[in-house]
Amino acid sequence: MIFTNLIDRLACAWLDWRQNQNIEQLKRDMPEMAEEFRLHSAEIRNGKLDLAIMHPAIYVMADEAAAFLKDNGARNYVQFDMMPRLDRGLRPIRVTVQWADGEMPASKASRLERELAELRKVFESA
């Protein structure tokens, strides 16, 4: 969705300005957040890309994600939806936060489907 009228375009520009002001304020309040992201390592392992990135914001995000899982009693993962700004014209996204040793939602669904199919075979053959 791209806004074409003047009022909407001005509102979008103001949102961009406000977002940049908040980022600058964060850098003043927490100077360590102004550091550059550092890529410690990147490798493909077991069919997935593993990145080790160092930045104070990563530690904050990891702590918050772990607290989110713990506070919600998640044994495996939690999912929630996020809505981008309307003026960006992007679809909503679903975020999955999972314990590192947890089972991915798609893997869990596949495993349960296999187990269900096996149970059906057992009951159908009886």
One Martini backbone bead per residue (centre of mass of N, CA, C, O) as a GRO file, in nm:
protein
  126
    1MET     BB    1   0.090   0.041   0.029
    2ILE     BB    2   0.067   0.351  -0.130
    3PHE     BB    3   0.094   0.680  -0.057
    4THR     BB    4  -0.030   0.990  -0.229
    5ASN     BB    5  -0.114   1.180  -0.033
    6LEU     BB    6   0.001   1.441   0.148
    7ILE     BB    7  -0.074   1.363   0.438
    8ASP     BB    8   0.042   1.074   0.431
    9ARG     BB    9   0.332   1.153   0.353
   10LEU     BB   10   0.382   1.330   0.603
   11ALA     BB   11   0.332   1.111   0.814
   12CYS     BB   12   0.559   0.924   0.719
   13ALA     BB   13   0.790   1.125   0.758
   14TRP     BB   14   0.743   1.160   1.061
   15LEU     BB   15   0.792   0.864   1.141
   16ASP     BB   16   1.083   0.858   1.043
   17TRP     BB   17   1.187   1.086   1.221
   18ARG     BB   18   1.105   0.960   1.495
   19GLN     BB   19   1.272   0.705   1.467
   20ASN     BB   20   1.549   0.850   1.444
   21GLN     BB   21   1.529   0.995   1.717
   22ASN     BB   22   1.516   0.738   1.891
   23ILE     BB   23   1.789   0.627   1.806
   24GLU     BB   24   1.958   0.870   1.900
   25GLN     BB   25   1.869   0.856   2.197
   26LEU     BB   26   1.975   0.574   2.252
   27LYS     BB   27   2.274   0.646   2.196
   28ARG     BB   28   2.288   0.852   2.431
   29ASP     BB   29   2.188   0.660   2.667
   30MET     BB   30   2.347   0.409   2.499
   31PRO     BB   31   2.651   0.403   2.365
   32GLU     BB   32   2.683   0.092   2.297
   33MET     BB   33   2.463   0.105   2.058
   34ALA     BB   34   2.667   0.252   1.847
   35GLU     BB   35   2.787   0.016   1.773
   36GLU     BB   36   2.903  -0.211   1.569
   37PHE     BB   37   2.846  -0.475   1.403
   38ARG     BB   38   2.982  -0.809   1.460
   39LEU     BB   39   3.125  -1.062   1.278
   40HIS     BB   40   3.241  -1.363   1.397
   41SER     BB   41   3.054  -1.582   1.232
   42ALA     BB   42   3.013  -1.801   0.930
   43GLU     BB   43   2.801  -2.092   0.869
   44ILE     BB   44   2.729  -2.406   0.728
   45ARG     BB   45   2.492  -2.613   0.915
   46ASN     BB   46   2.274  -2.846   0.863
   47GLY     BB   47   2.132  -2.652   0.636
   48LYS     BB   48   2.233  -2.387   0.795
   49LEU     BB   49   2.271  -2.059   0.900
   50ASP     BB   50   2.543  -1.950   1.104
   51LEU     BB   51   2.549  -1.673   1.328
   52ALA     BB   52   2.792  -1.451   1.483
   53ILE     BB   53   2.685  -1.174   1.668
   54MET     BB   54   2.812  -0.856   1.788
   55HIS     BB   55   2.599  -0.687   2.030
   56PRO     BB   56   2.418  -0.543   2.271
   57ALA     BB   57   2.136  -0.595   2.136
   58ILE     BB   58   2.157  -0.903   2.132
   59TYR     BB   59   2.156  -0.946   2.437
   60VAL     BB   60   1.886  -0.815   2.490
   61MET     BB   61   1.719  -0.994   2.302
   62ALA     BB   62   1.790  -1.265   2.436
   63ASP     BB   63   1.684  -1.200   2.718
   64GLU     BB   64   1.392  -1.137   2.628
   65ALA     BB   65   1.330  -1.410   2.495
   66ALA     BB   66   1.379  -1.587   2.745
   67ALA     BB   67   1.168  -1.444   2.922
   68PHE     BB   68   0.926  -1.498   2.737
   69LEU     BB   69   0.935  -1.804   2.756
   70LYS     BB   70   0.926  -1.829   3.065
   71ASP     BB   71   0.665  -1.648   3.124
   72ASN     BB   72   0.495  -1.860   2.919
   73GLY     BB   73   0.580  -2.164   2.964
   74ALA     BB   74   0.782  -2.258   2.744
   75ARG     BB   75   0.904  -2.564   2.622
   76ASN     BB   76   0.968  -2.451   2.313
   77TYR     BB   77   0.752  -2.221   2.192
   78VAL     BB   78   0.668  -1.900   2.042
   79GLN     BB   79   0.406  -1.706   1.885
   80PHE     BB   80   0.392  -1.400   1.681
   81ASP     BB   81   0.259  -1.101   1.559
   82MET     BB   82   0.359  -0.853   1.314
   83MET     BB   83   0.318  -0.502   1.225
   84PRO     BB   84   0.378  -0.315   0.989
   85ARG     BB   85   0.378  -0.040   0.848
   86LEU     BB   86   0.148   0.065   0.626
   87ASP     BB   87   0.343   0.242   0.436
   88ARG     BB   88   0.519  -0.017   0.340
   89GLY     BB   89   0.340  -0.262   0.216
   90LEU     BB   90   0.338  -0.496   0.427
   91ARG     BB   91   0.312  -0.789   0.562
   92PRO     BB   92   0.261  -0.975   0.802
   93ILE     BB   93   0.436  -1.133   1.072
   94ARG     BB   94   0.591  -1.432   1.197
   95VAL     BB   95   0.716  -1.514   1.520
   96THR     BB   96   0.973  -1.735   1.641
   97VAL     BB   97   1.038  -1.847   1.971
   98GLN     BB   98   1.318  -2.059   2.062
   99TRP     BB   99   1.465  -2.295   2.192
  100ALA     BB  100   1.760  -2.434   2.096
  101ASP     BB  101   1.647  -2.736   2.200
  102GLY     BB  102   1.409  -2.718   2.027
  103GLU     BB  103   1.122  -2.762   1.832
  104MET     BB  104   1.014  -2.705   1.542
  105PRO     BB  105   0.707  -2.655   1.420
  106ALA     BB  106   0.742  -2.825   1.158
  107SER     BB  107   0.867  -3.074   1.294
  108LYS     BB  108   0.635  -3.131   1.484
  109ALA     BB  109   0.416  -3.170   1.272
  110SER     BB  110   0.551  -3.405   1.123
  111ARG     BB  111   0.571  -3.599   1.361
  112LEU     BB  112   0.264  -3.607   1.428
  113GLU     BB  113   0.173  -3.713   1.151
  114ARG     BB  114   0.327  -3.980   1.165
  115GLU     BB  115   0.201  -4.085   1.425
  116LEU     BB  116  -0.091  -4.080   1.322
  117ALA     BB  117  -0.051  -4.273   1.086
  118GLU     BB  118   0.039  -4.515   1.260
  119LEU     BB  119  -0.222  -4.532   1.430
  120ARG     BB  120  -0.415  -4.582   1.196
  121LYS     BB  121  -0.293  -4.850   1.108
  122VAL     BB  122  -0.346  -5.001   1.369
  123PHE     BB  123  -0.663  -4.960   1.370
  124GLU     BB  124  -0.718  -5.072   1.079
  125SER     BB  125  -0.586  -5.366   1.140
  126ALA     BB  126  -0.790  -5.449   1.389
   0.00000   0.00000   0.00000
